[in-house]
Amino acid sequence: MRDFLPHITPLITQTDAEQIAQSLDLRTPPPVFYANPYPVYAALREHDPVRHMPDGSILISRYTDLIDVYRDAKTFSSDKKIEFSAKFSSLPSLFEHHTTSLVFNDPPVHTQVRQIMMGALTRRAIDHVEASLIELVHRLVNAIESKGGGDLIEDFAAAIPIEIIGNLLGIPHAERGPLRRWSLAILGALEPKLTPEQESAGNTAVTEFLDYLKILIADRRAHPGDPQHDVLTRLIQGEGAKNNELLSESELLHNCIFILNAGHETTTNLIGNALVALEEWPEQKAHLIQLLADTTNDSEKRNDVMNAAVDEFLRFEPPNQLGSRRATVDCVVGGVPLPAGTLLTLCIGAANRDPLQFERPEELDVTRTNCKHLSFGFGVHQCAGLHLARLEGRVALEIFLQRFPNYQLTAAPVRGGRARFRGFLSGPFKT
């Protein structure tokens, strides 16, 4: 075994995990938490599943408690205007974006935007994406093969969603250069604690993205695309909304940013996390490759194999580890009374390894069945792009593993160092 492999996800003793859990502050966690938060999550689930955090918020870690909160969108609001008014008080672009986009709104605004967006992101509607996705992935692996290796993130995982979301929004290829930088900066501003540099980068990214979108939208108004496949045209025209009610200019702009961000970072993390996890679990890597070989002549069974594997990767290493809600009234969560106004952090990473929901939750099992993970959320705020994300993950991983069954990391991959979004910044490898 290469020397660095055991240290990608370092072991943490139960005693150390319990000590970290007792003093955990998501604004300043110890470095080992970023590398491997799961033992800490296990300690929280067992000893303090509804934990009062140092900043006054509540962290919940049990699967059933998260489901209860997700189900009650009236009691547990997704609206962030109150919470973010202080966090982004001097960052007007960030505040406007993160309080206008789909994910941080309640019905009826949330319902209107989601209806428009969903029509272009249903399983049937994205069928046309698959051919271009397959072509893109083959092009990427051809380039990797010609060099004998590359970087799992920059050369593969990150390149896929940028291209696909760029196509859905009709962003010209020559203008896609800043998209990943903007996305990382805007989503990075959702971390529990920010440096002044992160605040500035996030605010600047929103401003620059808005300036770009205003030009793009003006052109699309003049030259509309097919609303069945062009998400931007669909948003502009209000296609699918009740009474064809149009979005305001602000809602239109910020939900375009949201589509790129939501579809970019999480899908990048899904693919990158999966390929690193398979390196850490070589028997699962070999098993999955064998299953693909066994189903070479049966596309339906091969898709079933990969769909199960993708869901397991999403469960095992959630690309987005944390969600958030605000209690609108006095309530009870996990048997603990909470007053109105309480901010709750939903620990998806912990819930996805809850032993009361999943057998052998700390093990990667690419053939796991009935894998009801929460990586796409649950209820009215379930991820609108889940079908697209699953498709990208399935196609990308299948082709990569078929072309490079013996791929190996050549150095320890570099994690993003964030509590909310879990992924890698780089992962050098050879084929």
N, C-alpha and C positions, 0 to 999 in steps of 0.2 A: 504494500500500500504506500502511495506517495506520502511523504512525511506531513504535508500540510492538510491532508484530508480529514483527520480526526479533529482538526481545529476549526473547520468551517463552521460547524455548530458545536461549540465546546460543551462538555458535560458540566453540569452544575449539581452539586450534592443537594440532597433534600434539606439539610440544615442551612446551607447557604441560601437556597431558594426561599425558605421560610423567613430568614432574616431580611432578605431583600423585600419580600412581600409585606412584612410588618412596617417597613419605612418607605414603601414605594411612593414616589412622586413622579408622575409621568413627565413633568417639566424638567426633571434632573435625574433620570435613572442612571444607574452605574453602566459602564460600557458593556459589561457582560450581558445586560438585559437586551441590548440591541442585537447582540450576537445570538442569544438563545433565550427568549422570554418565556418559553413554555413551562419550564419547571416552576417559575414564579407564578404563572397563571394557575398551575395545578395547586400550589399552596393557597392561593386566593380562593379557588373553588372550594377547597376542603375546609379552610379555617375562617375565611372572611369574604363570602361570596357577594355581599352587598357592602362594599367597603367605603367608608367615609375618607375622602382624599384630603390632603393638606390644603388644597385650594377651595374646599367647601363643596366640591362635586361628589358624586357617587360613582364608583366603578362596579359594574355587575359582570359576573364571569360564568354563571351557570346557563346552560343551553335553554332550559325551560323559562328562566327569568327573562332572557333576551326575547324569546318567542312571545311572552306575555306583553312586553313593552312594544314590540313590533306590531302586534295585533291591535293595540289600542292607540290609534293615531290621534284620537281626540284628546285623550289624557296626556299623551307624550308627544309634544310638538316637535317638528323638525325645523320650524322657523328660527332663524338665528339672529334676528334683528336686535334682540335684547342682549344676547351673549356677545355678539361681535361689535356692538356699539362701543364697548370699552376696548376690546382687543385691537380693533382697527380704527380707533378714533382719529388718528393722524394719517390714515391711509385710505383716502376716499375711494380710489379705484378698487382696491381689494374689498372694502366694505360693500360697495355696490354690487360687485360680482358675486361674492359669497352670500349675499342676502337676496339675490335675484334668480340664481340658477335653480333648476328643477329640484335638486336633491335637498335644498335648504328652504323649501316652502311647503306649506300645508294646502289642502283643498280650500277653495276652489281653484286657486292659481296653479297649484301643482297638477290638478286634474286636467286643466286645459292644455298645459304644455305637454304633459305626458301623452294625451290623446293624439296630439299632432305628431309627436315624435314616434310613438309606437307603431303607427301605420307603416313607417318606412323601416322598422327594425324587427318585424315579426319573422318567424322562421321561414315562412313562404317568401316574404319580401326580400330576404337576404340570400335566397337561393342563387340569385344572379351573381353574387359576390364570389362564390366559391371558385369559379373558373379563373378569375383574375387573381384570386388569392393563391391558388395552386401555382399559377405561372410566376407570381412574385416570389414564393418560397423556393421554387426551383432555381430562379435567377440568383437568389441569395446564396443557396448552398453551392451552386456552380462557382460563384466567386470565392467562396470559402475553400472549396476543393482545389481550386487553382493555386491557392496559397498554402495549402496543407494545414490550414487552421485559421484562427482569428480570435474574435472576442464574442462570447455568447450574447452579450447585451448589445453592444454597438453594431456589430455586423449581422445580428440576427433578430433577437427578441424585440429590440426597440424599433427596428426598421419596419416591422410588419404592421403594427397598428397605425403608425404615422401615415403609411401609404394607404391603408384601407379607409381610415377616417378622412384623410385628405380626399380620397375618391368620393366618399359619400357626401362631403360638403362641396365637392367640385373645386377644390383649391388647386390652382395650376402647379405642376411639379416644380417649376423653377422658383416658386414662392414658399416652399415648405421648409426651407432651411431653419427658420427660427422656432418652428412649432414645438419641438421637443424641449428646447430651453425655456420657452414660455410656460409649457405645461409643468415642468419640474418646479419652476419658481412659484407658480400660482398654487399648486397643490402643497408644496412645501410650507406655505404660509398657514396651513391647517394644523401643523404640528403643535403640541401642547405649549411649547416655549420657543420663541423666535429670537434670533440675534437681530440687531439693527440692520445688518447686511441682508438677512433673509427678508425682513420686512420691506426694505427698499427694492430688492430684486422682484418680490412678488407684486408690489404696487406698480413698478415700472413695466413688468410683463403684461399686466392687465391693460395698462394704458396703451402700450404698443400694439397689443392684439386688437383692441378696440379700434384703433386708428386703421389697422389693416382691414378689419372686417367691414368697416363703413364703406370702403372702396369696393370690396368684393360684393357686398350686398347690393350696392347701387348698380353694379354691373349685372348681377343676377336678376334684379328687378327689370332691367332693360332686356335681358336675354334669359328668360326662365328656362329651367330644365324640366325633365319629367318628374313630377312630384311623387310618383310611385318609387323612384329610386334616388332622386336628388333630395337629400334631407334638407338642404338649405332652401331650395325652392318650396318644399313642403312647409317649412316653418314660416316663410315669407307669406305664403298664400293662405295659411291657416287650414291647410288640408286635413280633414279628419276631426277638427274641433267642433264641438257642439255649436250649432247655428253659424258655423264658419267664422267664429269670432277671432279676430286677428290679434296677434301679440303686439304689445307696445314695442317701440324701437329698442328700449332698454332690455326688455325681456328677450327680444330676438337676438340682440348682440350677445348678451351674457349666456344664453343657452347654447349658442354656437360654440362659445368658449368651453362651456361645460361638456358638450358632446366630445370635443377633442380631448379634454383632460380626462374625463371618465373612461373613455375608450383607449386612451394611450397608456397611462402609467400602469393601470391595473392589468392590462393584457401583457404589457412588457414584463411585469413582475410574474404573472402566471407562467409564461414561457421560460423566463430565466430561472425562476425558482424551481420549476420542474426539472430542467436539465441539470441543475446543481444537485437537487435531491437524488436524482438517479445515480449520480456519481457517488453520493454518500451511501446509497443503498444498492450496491452492484447486483445483488441477487434479484431485486425488483427490475432493474434495468435489463438484465438478461432475460427475465421472464416476459417482460413486455415486448422485447424484440422477437422472442420466440413466438409469442401470440400473434404478432403481426405477420411473421413468416407463415404461420399455420393458416392464416386467413387471406393469403395473397389473392386467391381466386374467388373470394366471397366479400364483396365490398360492404354489404350490409353488416356482416359479422365483424369485419374489420372496424367499421365505424362504431359499432357497439363496444368493442375493445377499447378504442381510443376515447370514446365518450366517458366510459367508466374511469379510465385513467385520469382524464382531465378533471373530473369531479373530485377524485382523490387528491390530486395536486392542490386543488382549490381548498379542500378541507385541511390538508396537512400543513400547507404554508399559505394562509390567506394573503392575497396581495394587499388588501386593506384590512388592517387588524382592529380598527376602532371605529365605532359609530357614536353618534351623540343625539340626545333628546333633552327636552325641558319639560318638567311636570307643570301642567297648566292648573292643576287643582291638588289639594291634599290627596295622597294616594298611598298604597302599600306595594312594595316590590320585594319579592322573596321573603315575605313576612316582616319586613322592616318599614315602619311608617315614615313617609317623606312629606315635607310641606310643599305647597305650591311654589313654583319657581326653582325647585331643585334641578340642577344640571346633572344629567346622567351620561356616563361613558359606557357604551355597550362593547364589551371586549369579545369581538368575533373570534380572535385567535384563541381565546380560552374556551369559548363555547364549542368550537369545532373540534376540541380534544376532550370534551366532557365524557368520562367513562360511563355515565348513565345514559348516554345517547349512542355512543360508538364503542364497539368492541375493539380492544387493543388500540386505543386512540393514539398512542405515541409511536405506533408503527406505520410506515408507509406500506400500503397494500393496493397495488394498481388494479386488482380485481375486486375491490370492495364493492358490495352491492347495497342498494337502498341508502346511498350516501347523501343524506339530507343536511348538507352543510349550510352555513349561513353566510357564505362569502358573497352572495348576491343579495343579501338582506332577506327581508320577508315582509309580506303584507303590501300595503299600498305603495311603499317605497322600494319594492323589489327592483333590482337593476333593470332598466328599460332595454339595455343592450346585451342581456345575458345570452341570447341566441347567437349574436355576432361574436361575443367573446369565446363561447364554446367552440364555434366554428374555427376561429383563428387558432385557438389552442390545439384543437384536434388536427387540423391540416399541418400546422407548423411542426408539431412534435412528431407526427407520423412520418413526414418526409425527412426530417432531420435524422431520426433514428434509423430509417431505412438506408439513408445515404451514408451515415457515419455511425454504424453500430459500435465502433471501437473508439469513439471520441474520448479524450481524456483532458481534464484540466491540467494546465502546466504550471499554475501558480494559484495560490489561494484567491478566490474571488473577493472583490471588495463590496461590502454591504453599503446600502444607502445611508445607514446610521439614523434612521427615523423610526419613531414608535408607531405612527399611524400607518404609513405605507411601507410595507416590507418587501424589499427587493435588493437587487445588486446593481452597482454602477458599472462593474466590469467583471469579466470572467474569461481570462485567456485560456485557449485550448488548442489541441492539435487533433487532426482527424485520424 
